[in-house]
Each structure stands twice: as C-alpha cells, then as structure tokens.
Amino acid sequence: MELNDRTLLKTQAFIAGQWVDADNGDSLDVINPATGTVIAKIAKCAGAETRRAIEAAEKAQLDWRKRPAKERANLLRTWFNLMMENQEDLARILTAEQGKTLSEARGEITYGANFIEWFAEEAKRLYGDVIPPPADDRRIVCVKQPVGVVACITPWNFPNAMLTRKLGAALAPGCTTVCKPASATPLSAFAIAELARRAAIPAGVINIVAGHTGAIGEELTSNPIVRKLTFTGSTKVGKKLIAQCAETVKRTSMELGGNAPFIVFDDADLKGAVQATINSKYRNAGQTCVCANRILVQDGVHDEYARLLAEAVSEFRLGNGVEEGVTMGPLIDESAADNVCSLIDEAVGRGARVVLGGGRSELGGTFVEPTILSGVTDKMRVFREEIFGPVSPLVRFHTEEEAIALANDTEFGLAAYFCARDIGRVWRVAEGLEYGIIGINEGVISNEMAPFGGMKQSGNGREGSKYGLDEYVEIKYLCIGGIDR
Ligand code: NAP
C-alpha cells in the first residue's frame, strides 16, 4: 500500500487516547479482497478492552459535554480539514481493505468527511423550546442534552462514511463513543481516529476496538454506562442487538438491510433511467444497502431499456480497484461471491434469462461479472433477498398499481427509486412506496444534508440532516413554578 503518511496505518486499538495492543496480544488478519494478501494484523480485542474503552468514554463525557458547542464545532472542523488533507491516503487504505475502486474510495472520503463538517455546523444550532404554560405562575422550557456514552457498530461496505455519519452526530451535541468497525475493514476507522487525535479531539471521546465480535458486542449492549447503540449492518444482526439492548433499555438507532425497487415507467427518460440505474446498482460492486435490488420495468419500454442497460454495463472493467481504468472491484470475500452466484443460478433455474454476465468472472475468487437477468419473478430469491452484488434482475410489469404492489412486497423499506415524467404519477408513486428514501429520476440519494434511514425491517432513526442530531440528544423538560406576578 503506497501512502504519503504511513503513520496513518494504525493496527492497535484506540482507547483513552492511546494506541494499545489486545490484552493477550492476539491479532486478526486484514485481507485485501482483490489480491487475497494480508495487509495488516490488528489487535484482536474482547470484553475487557471494550469495558476500558467504555469507562474512558464515560470519563471523557464529563468534560466534553460541558464544552461550549462552538468549541466542539471548531474541533470537528479541524478534524474535517485533516480528513480532506489526507484524502488520498485514506482512500488508499479504504481500497486496500474493502476493494472498491480508488475513485469511489476518494468519493467516500469526501462523503464521509462531509458529515463531520455538517454536524460541526449543526452543533451550534441545537435549540430547545419555550412552551406556553398551563398556568400563569409557571414556565415550560425544553433543553436538549447529549445522550451520553454511545456505542457505534459499523459494516464493511462503507468503512469510513458509516462511521463518520455516526461520529459527527454523536460528538456534536456532546456524546462520547466506543466504536466497533467490521472485522474485515477496521483500518479506515483507525486512520480517522488517528486524525481525530491530531485534531486535538480529547482522549476518550472516540475509542475504537475490533476483534472478537460477539464479546465486544456483548459488552457494548450489556454495560449500563452505554446509553445508546447506533448500528449499521444486516437486519439479522440488528434484531439480535436490539434484543441484547433490551435488558438495560438502551436507545437504539438501526440502519439495516434493504431490498430497493427501481421502477422504470413508460414515460421515463430512458437514457436518464439507465444512468440512474447504474449509479444506484453497480456502485461498490452492488454492495450498498440502497442498491437497486429489483428493477421493475413497464411493458412498453422493457426491451429498449434492457438493451440500453446491457450496452452501458458491458463497458465496465472489472479488476483491482487501484489499477487505472478499472470501474468495478471485487466483492468483500469469496463467500459473498458464492452467495451472489447462487442467487443468479437459482433465478436461472427457475426460468430467468441471462442478458449479460451470469456468474464468477474469469478473474476468479472474489470477482463476479456485472450481470443482468430478465424474466425475474417475485418467487425468485433475487427478488426477495438483498443481493449485495452486481446483479440487475429485471421484472416486467403492466400497470402503476402493480408496480407499487410489487415494490412494497418485501419486509424491507430503506430506499426505492423510480423514473417517470408525469407529475401526477410522480406524486402517486412517491406517496405509495413504503420506503424511507425515494430517488425520483435519480440514483444517487445520499448526502449529509438529507435524512437517511428506513421503514419496516430496514430499521429506525435517521442519520445525517438536521434530524440526525435528534438521535443523540435527550429532551429535558424544565417546569419552573412559583413565578410571582
Ligand atoms: P453485519 O454482518 O450485520 O455486520 C455489521 C457489523 O455488525 C459488523 O461490524 C459486524 O462485526 C457486527 N456484528 C455482527 N455480529 C455481531 C454481534 N453479535 N455483536 C456485535 N456486533 C456484531 O453486516 P455486514 O455484512 O457488515 O454489512 C452488510 C449489511 O449492512 C447489509 O445488510 C446492508 O444492507 C447493511 N447496511 C445498511 C446501511 C444502512 O444505512 N441502512 C448501510 C450500509 C450497510 P464483524 O465484522 O466483526 O462480523
């Protein structure tokens, strides 16, 4: 890995402002998914280290929450600046551990840093309320206070941005944190923690532990000092963690899985629809929670849309994300590739037709060909499950009502997309879809200014935007009586 500043490549846990080994000296390999080589050995922590990190966060809370919002904002702003100054190194670390192309990784660093900048600004606008009282001798005032120590658990698909989206919103109002990044991609989290240290964010405000997943999770969810868990990952693990948090009645925010429909109506601008599909579907080799998962295409434009999509996707170049000209990287590991191939095989076995691709690439291992299937039905696993790979399953439909019913026929409700020009249809469909985020003639929907989050089993709470701070504050109501006239 070529870095301008190799000291950003941290492999120890970050606890109370110190880089430390695991208590028993254990380590865990971090593997480059494009080459299969070990790129780092990180400290493999467990419950004891996590407990110390929680205690460090509790201690740091006392000072951090009392600082003026402007001071916290200035520190976050310094951190943001350091992220942007080190964008290239952060992107190289990200590509090496995660596999996405370098240009996508650079994009993720900017996207991730933007959350820190945004919440640095929002920190100063955490207004309360003065409410008209029921009696003349009383006053009602609501103030917002930080929740306290927050546990943050993040996935491997956006190892930088999924963490900054939580840290910006948590730190701004005065919370402190213990973070557990995915075991496959801990290096991005360590690198931004090192930049936080350099930005003079006080020791204990951010702690990072990785390693023994179950033991760390058990401590984070059972320790009463932790007041909130914010989790991004699969619905299956999210449900388990909600249950674990029940015992100590922790607040939770859950950013879970998706099964996004992408609907192309007869009146859509087809070229625009193809571009929006590609942006939504194939980014990060199809490994995003908001990826188009089922592409529903109306009869009248189905064949032309399929032809245009195949033409555009056939231009992709698969390979190691650091190489010039590569437009799509590998999947995170071989079992992810096996799973995607099995979804393709099952669909084909039930009558779907391969329009493009169709299985493992000749590069082998973690590489799956960008694939388009037609004739997909709601009985197939590709329709019902989160694919998390570069596969576009095309489903033909006839009417608007049918499209909305097909789109909502899932337990998930994170992102949905549709392309149409008729203004009445745009409103009807937008209101009919049971999803937290709707992209209309647009495939890229996530940014720091807009609320991100899902309905149904895609989770609860919102990240980013002015709403993002609500997840990290308690509303405290002060009833002030005895006011003389
Ligand atoms: P995952 O298997 O649920 O893992 C997510 C995180 O949870 C990882 O850090 C993982 O650690 C940890 N974890 C797993 N079991 C745990 C336990 N028992 N206790 C504590 N932590 C535990 O998900 P993933 O495969 O990394 O990510 C893909 C999923 O994330 C997809 O479903 C995707 O849709 C979803 N996602 C959602 C959003 C959103 O904003 N809604 C964004 C991105 C991704 P290890 O890595 O150590 O196993």
Residues whose N, C-alpha, C, O or C-beta is under 5 A from the ligand:
A	BS01	NAP	I153 T154 P155 W156 K180 P181 A182 S183 A184 G211 T213 G214 G217 T232 G233 S234 T235 V237 E255 L256 G257 G258 T288 C289 S458
